[in-house]
Amino acid sequence: MNSQTMLNYINGEWRQASSSDCQDIVNPATQEVLGYVPFSSAQDVNAAVESASQALPDWRRVPPIERVQYLFALKALLEKHRQELARLITMECGKTLDESQGELQRAIENVEMACGIPALLQGRISEDIAPGIDEFVLQQPVGVCAGITPFNFPGMIPFWFMPYALACGNTYVLKPSERVPMTMQRILQLIEEIHLPKGVLNLVNGGKGAVDGLLDHPAVRAVSFVGSTAVARYIYSRASANGKRAQCQGGAKNPIVIMPDADLEMTTRIVADSAFGCAGQRCLAASLAITVGDVGSAFNEAISTAARERVVGYGLEPGIQMGPVITPESKARITKLIAQAENGNGRILVDGREAEIPGYEQGNFLRPTIIADVPFDSELGRTEIFGPVLGLIQVDSLEQAIALINSSVYGNMACIFTTSGAAARKFRYEVQAGNIGVNIGVAAPMAFFPFSGWKDSFFGDLHGQSQDAVEFFTQKKVVIERWPKAWTRKF
């Protein structure tokens, strides 16, 4: 494809960034330069926020039933262009075509959910709280909102937030990851076809400078973020210090517990998909498998076989099950963590460090890696790897497994594989994590549930998706009113 420089979308127009600084957008499988992303300046950010601010008064007055008509049209466009968008995600992000299509399906489901806003925005009323006095609650827009989204799901994560914000009557500024800006650039080109009023939706490319511009701008009232814990903490702290509400999804170290009574064939297949799907680059990827009792030997052998058999390559080619990691730096970091585990007495059952994919020798490829006897408090045991590496830990009881899980600073997801209802209930009752899976490897909530997260995996109070998103993108107004002429009191 022809290389191009990404543009900002401000006030219904495509504009070049005022800064000439930019970086390459690189296909992680081929190292082809797909385009260039500019590092927008504070001037660009200010223009986008001012555009959103000017559009806000009129947009919030559009009745919700009319606002969602734009979202119905957007849903149709996403479905029509699903294949094109999936290919674009695979090219700039590296995941397989099937994974990209699944990502877009989740985006579409969030648009569908936001289309129900006329019902989701309904307030509540109490009549006659005192003679002739009624009290009720209204939910009104917060104002200008901003989204800062990561590289690993360029077509899905923006839709955890943006459709809800617009449906609730807010205006929006999106800052996609500078590593994968092309997907949302194309989606906004499609959105032009639905003729949103100018300034309602804006896009600014860039890096930390653009992020800080959004965090510091006084007109931005709410910020949504997904990324690493360190950056989530930074964004939450800076946004809240500037008086903004913030929802910041951080990192994870997701454990999966395999009980002795688990269906081994099903468990192995699902755990392999969880650990190695999207090359392990998702916030709900399994990274530690904790085997309980005597199931360890059989599971270790089965998951090692599954890891060796996984087909790695360029995600646009048929039959590929796992693509590359996002950058050479990511590959080097993951390789270093594997070496540290090996030097720390971890047993490497499957080593994916020397991956060579014919025709794609320059790509950022690793193969699935399995490491046994990983100490829970080791670097590999507590660090979010964000790559296709699964650590194995053996314990004697479910109680020990739960204690290990709860000692982690993270609390994004935890899963258990068992045929025991009692074990499953104990697990979901006691484990300190926001997303729980029972015989599920990726406990990703549907659009009508919030994408939860606890401890250092989330900063804020209200999560993305569902009613949480509606609450986040609205502020409550309590009205108490009396109409004396309508009040007739009998004595």
KOLKOLMI-581022 format. One record per residue (C-alpha): residue in three letters; x, y, z. Coordinates in pm, whole numbers, padded with zeros to 5 digits, always signed. Each point is the difference from the previous one (the first is absolute). Layout:
ALAXYZ...
//
This chain:
MET+00000+00000+00000ASN+00109+00358-00050SER+00157+00167+00300GLN-00184+00301+00128THR+00016+00238+00293MET-00293-00025+00240LEU-00220+00306+00031ASN-00186+00144+00295TYR-00378+00031-00023ILE-00115+00328+00153ASN-00332+00179-00039GLY-00107-00232-00280GLU+00318+00054-00203TRP+00319-00197-00063ARG+00300+00209+00098GLN+00374-00043+00003ALA+00162+00018+00342SER+00180+00326+00066SER+00314-00192+00102SER+00230-00158-00258ASP+00117-00266+00248CYS-00126-00347-00088GLN+00083-00369+00023ASP-00044-00300-00228ILE-00305-00225+00018VAL+00152-00345-00049ASN-00161-00332-00087PRO+00136-00222+00282ALA+00003-00310-00221THR+00171+00143-00308GLN+00169+00319+00127GLU-00165+00183-00291VAL-00053+00369+00074LEU-00374+00048-00034GLY-00005+00372+00067TYR+00107+00271+00239VAL-00162+00131+00314PRO+00059+00361+00107PHE+00061+00112+00357SER-00267+00262+00034SER+00079+00312+00200ALA-00192+00171+00278GLN-00134+00228-00271ASP-00159-00297-00178VAL-00146-00137+00322ASN-00141+00339+00089ALA-00164+00029-00343ALA-00168-00338+00043VAL-00123+00077+00351GLU-00124+00344-00102SER-00188-00160-00289ALA-00161-00249+00237SER-00084+00279+00244GLN-00173+00206-00266ALA-00202-00300-00119LEU-00110-00101+00350PRO-00295+00238+00063ASP-00186-00099-00314TRP+00088-00370+00018ARG-00122-00043+00358ARG-00336+00148-00106VAL-00048-00263-00270PRO-00256-00246+00142PRO+00154-00336+00089ILE-00228-00181-00243GLU+00151+00213-00278ARG+00359-00032+00123VAL-00014-00379-00021GLN-00108+00012-00364TYR+00361+00093-00079LEU+00113-00307+00192PHE-00240-00227-00188ALA+00156+00131-00320LEU+00350-00053+00142LYS-00084-00361+00088ALA-00106-00063-00360LEU+00324+00153-00132LEU+00217-00209+00232GLU-00179-00314-00113LYS+00030+00094-00367HIS+00374+00069+00026ARG+00083-00274+00250GLN+00239-00187-00233GLU+00186+00314-00106LEU+00040+00116+00359ALA+00109-00345+00119ARG+00276-00010-00261LEU+00116+00344+00109ILE+00013-00108+00366THR+00206-00306-00093MET+00241+00206-00209GLU+00078+00259+00265CYS-00050-00205+00316GLY+00114-00350-00102LYS-00284-00219+00123THR-00165-00260-00222LEU-00287+00089-00228ASP-00243-00206+00209GLU+00110+00185+00313SER-00046+00335-00175GLN-00350-00098-00109GLY-00085-00103+00356GLU+00129+00332+00127LEU-00228+00189-00239GLN-00296-00210+00108ARG+00053+00122+00357ALA+00019+00359-00126ILE-00331-00043-00181GLU-00161-00146+00312ASN+00094+00311+00197VAL-00156+00222-00266GLU-00315-00214+00027MET+00001+00040+00377ALA+00036+00378-00024CYS-00297+00007-00239GLY-00216-00079+00304ILE+00084+00332+00162PRO-00360+00136-00007ALA-00084-00265+00258LEU+00339-00005+00177LEU-00019+00376+00067GLN-00337-00006+00171GLY+00002+00165+00342ARG-00217-00070+00300ILE-00263+00194+00193SER-00158+00000+00342GLU-00336+00173+00014ASP-00116+00182+00314ILE+00319-00017+00204ALA-00188+00267+00199PRO-00348+00139-00069GLY+00003+00135-00356ILE+00376-00054-00048ASP+00156-00247-00247GLU+00363-00099-00035PHE+00174-00157-00297VAL+00342-00074-00149LEU+00116+00092-00349GLN+00311-00132-00173GLN+00168+00265-00211PRO+00321+00002-00209VAL+00335+00056+00169GLY+00134+00214-00286VAL+00307-00050-00216CYS+00144-00349+00050ALA+00327-00156-00118GLY+00112-00354-00075ILE+00363-00119+00001THR+00014-00351-00142PRO+00270-00271-00036PHE+00159-00190-00287ASN-00130-00350+00069PHE-00367+00054-00093PRO-00006+00304-00231GLY-00349-00077-00130MET-00174-00106+00322ILE+00117+00195+00304PRO-00098+00344-00134PHE-00355-00139-00013TRP-00002-00083+00370PHE-00035+00374+00047MET-00072+00215-00306PRO-00352-00118-00098TYR-00123+00033+00359ALA+00148+00347+00033LEU-00167+00119-00321ALA-00332-00167+00078CYS-00007+00171+00340GLY+00038+00341-00165ASN+00371+00061+00050THR+00251+00098-00266TYR+00320-00197-00040VAL+00372+00016-00081LEU+00176-00330-00074LYS+00378-00050+00020PRO+00080-00347-00140SER+00330-00174+00060GLU+00274+00142-00216ARG+00100-00359-00084VAL-00333-00084-00165PRO-00177+00319-00111MET-00126-00123-00337THR-00303-00198+00115MET-00175+00291+00171GLN+00108+00235-00279ARG-00194-00221-00241ILE-00295-00037+00237LEU-00029+00379+00029GLN+00006+00021-00378LEU-00300-00232+00004ILE-00165+00202+00275GLU+00010+00300-00230GLU-00267-00180-00203ILE-00251+00022+00287HIS+00037+00382+00014LEU+00051+00056+00370PRO-00014+00372+00080LYS+00341+00164-00025GLY+00210-00020+00315VAL-00199-00277+00168LEU+00274-00256-00069ASN+00368+00093-00042LEU+00325-00193-00039VAL+00351+00113+00094ASN+00308-00212-00073GLY+00313+00011+00209GLY+00184-00120+00308LYS+00050+00120+00355GLY-00018+00367-00096ALA-00349-00044-00141VAL-00102-00204+00306ASP+00122+00267+00241GLY-00179+00265-00205LEU-00328-00185+00050LEU+00066-00063+00370ASP+00076+00365+00064HIS-00264+00167-00215PRO-00263+00157+00227ALA-00284-00072-00242VAL+00057-00378+00006ARG-00220-00133+00278ALA+00050-00378-00023VAL+00281-00229-00117SER-00006-00370-00091PHE+00321-00202-00034VAL+00119-00358-00054GLY+00366-00098+00023SER+00272-00096+00245THR-00039+00050+00375ALA+00281+00256+00016VAL-00161+00218-00265ALA-00351-00057+00138ARG+00114+00124+00341TYR+00163+00304-00161ILE-00306+00090-00205TYR-00239-00054+00291SER+00213+00213+00231ARG+00046+00285-00245ALA-00361-00001-00118SER-00143-00005+00353ALA+00245+00269+00113ASN-00149+00215-00275GLY-00353-00063+00125LYS-00101-00255-00264ARG-00172-00331+00046ALA+00210-00289-00131GLN-00031-00370-00071CYS+00341-00158-00059GLN+00041-00370-00078GLY+00349-00121+00092GLY+00210-00312-00035ALA-00061-00357+00108LYS+00153-00331+00097ASN-00288-00234-00067PRO+00007-00340+00177ILE-00190-00309-00106VAL-00056-00279+00254ILE-00030-00358-00127MET-00165-00235+00247PRO+00058-00380-00004ASP-00356-00059-00122ALA+00027+00238-00298ASP-00072-00129-00351LEU+00362-00012-00116GLU-00062+00012-00375MET-00237+00298+00020THR+00215+00177+00257THR+00316-00035-00207ARG-00165+00135-00314ILE-00154+00299+00179VAL+00311+00087+00202ALA+00216-00012-00315ASP-00238+00240-00175SER+00004+00230+00303ALA+00378+00002+00045PHE+00103+00015-00365GLY-00291+00171-00173CYS+00094+00348-00125ALA+00360-00108+00077GLY-00082+00046+00369GLN-00048+00373-00055ARG-00334+00048+00168CYS-00088+00109+00348LEU-00193-00324+00060ALA+00267-00241-00127ALA+00076-00289+00234SER+00359+00032+00118LEU+00015-00242+00296ALA-00151-00348+00015ILE-00030-00126+00357THR-00054-00373+00014VAL-00150-00150+00315GLY+00098-00343+00128ASP+00099-00276-00238VAL-00129+00158-00323GLY+00325+00189-00055SER+00195-00262-00194ALA-00281-00080-00244PHE-00088+00365-00058ASN+00362+00107-00045GLU+00046-00265-00269ALA-00327+00088-00174ILE+00053+00377-00003SER+00359-00047-00121THR-00126-00202-00294ALA-00260+00266-00078ALA+00270+00269+00012ARG+00230-00188-00241GLU-00284-00060-00245ARG-00124+00359-00017VAL+00045+00140-00351VAL+00188+00332+00006GLY+00025+00241-00292TYR-00145+00299-00178GLY-00360+00042+00109LEU-00133+00068-00350GLU+00100-00347-00115PRO-00247-00290+00039GLY+00044-00244+00286ILE+00212+00231+00215GLN-00082-00023+00372MET+00242+00257+00144GLY+00171+00309-00136PRO+00300+00208+00113VAL+00036+00230+00297ILE-00034+00369-00070THR+00362+00127-00013PRO+00360-00124+00006GLU+00030+00162+00343SER-00292-00209+00127LYS+00162-00315-00136ALA+00330+00087+00170ARG-00174+00072+00333ILE-00190-00331-00009THR+00315-00192-00094LYS+00184+00160+00293LEU-00273-00107+00244ILE+00018-00358-00128ALA+00377+00000+00053GLN-00043+00133+00353ALA-00245-00280+00078GLU+00242-00256-00142ASN+00283+00138+00211GLY-00229-00006+00302ASN-00047-00378-00017GLY-00314+00008-00213ARG-00028-00304-00228ILE-00066+00095-00362LEU-00226-00270-00139VAL-00059+00180-00331ASP+00238+00273-00117GLY-00136+00247-00256ARG+00290+00243-00008GLU+00159-00119-00324ALA-00305+00038-00222GLU+00073+00019-00370ILE-00297+00040-00230PRO+00090-00068-00366GLY-00053+00311-00206TYR-00036+00217+00311GLU+00346-00025+00155GLN-00004+00368+00098GLY-00332-00022+00184ASN-00040+00031+00377PHE-00077-00368+00043LEU+00019-00217+00307ARG-00150-00344+00033PRO-00201-00109+00306THR+00219-00057+00304ILE-00075-00217+00304ILE+00200+00037+00322ALA-00055-00235+00296ASP+00085+00049+00367VAL-00042+00377-00015PRO+00023+00152+00351PHE-00305+00218+00050ASP+00210+00282+00143SER+00259-00012-00281GLU+00033+00258-00278LEU-00185-00224-00245GLY-00259-00093+00262ARG-00101+00357+00080THR+00074+00196-00320GLU-00252+00052-00277ILE+00183-00158-00294PHE-00243+00099-00276GLY+00132-00276-00221PRO-00060-00370-00077VAL+00154-00135+00322LEU-00180-00222+00251GLY+00148-00070+00342LEU-00093-00319+00188ILE-00036-00024+00378GLN-00101-00306+00203VAL-00183+00018+00335ASP-00166-00254+00227SER-00342+00157+00053LEU-00253+00248-00131GLU+00053+00206+00316GLN+00370+00035-00086ALA-00086+00104-00356ILE-00243+00266+00119ALA+00254+00133+00252LEU+00260+00034-00277ILE-00245+00181-00227ASN-00108+00240+00272SER+00360+00087+00086SER+00048+00155-00346VAL-00015+00377-00047TYR-00217-00062-00306GLY-00365-00096-00012ASN-00116+00005-00359MET-00103-00361-00067ALA+00019-00341+00164CYS-00143-00327-00130ILE-00056-00351+00127PHE-00051-00327-00186THR-00197-00258+00194THR-00311-00217-00004SER-00072+00082+00366GLY-00266+00261+00066ALA+00126+00037+00357ALA+00356+00073-00116ALA-00124+00245-00262ARG-00217+00184+00253LYS+00282+00022+00254PHE+00228+00135-00272ARG-00233+00271-00126TYR-00096+00095+00355GLU+00354+00037+00139VAL+00225+00101-00290GLN+00088+00370-00013ALA-00040+00074-00370GLY-00254+00192-00202ASN-00062-00251-00280ILE-00048-00365+00097GLY-00013-00297-00236VAL-00131-00347+00080ASN+00112-00239-00274ILE+00065+00314-00203GLY+00348+00108-00111VAL-00069+00362-00090ALA-00266+00143+00232ALA-00073+00301-00223PRO-00337+00147+00094MET-00265+00054-00263ALA-00092+00359-00081PHE-00295-00009+00240PHE+00235-00066+00295PRO+00283+00229+00121PHE+00360-00091-00080SER+00110-00027+00360GLY+00339+00001+00168TRP+00126+00028+00357LYS+00312+00114+00186ASP+00283+00122-00226SER-00192-00114-00306PHE-00243+00291+00022PHE-00002+00356+00127GLY-00339+00163+00039ASP-00350-00094+00101LEU-00201-00059-00318HIS+00122-00233-00273GLY-00043-00012-00375GLN-00306-00148-00174SER-00360-00041+00108GLN-00170+00197+00277ASP+00337+00089+00151ALA+00081+00194-00318VAL-00334+00179+00013GLU+00065+00099+00362PHE+00353+00114-00082PHE-00107+00219-00290THR-00286+00167+00187GLN-00034+00209+00313LYS-00305-00010+00222LYS-00218+00298+00066VAL-00253-00024+00284VAL-00308+00222-00038ILE-00241+00076+00284GLU-00305+00196-00107ARG-00324+00140+00133TRP-00284+00149-00202PRO-00218+00182+00257LYS-00304+00045-00223ALA-00011-00372-00058TRP+00020-00075+00371THR-00333-00044+00171ARG+00021-00111+00358LYS-00303-00121+00181PHE-00046+00086+00367
//
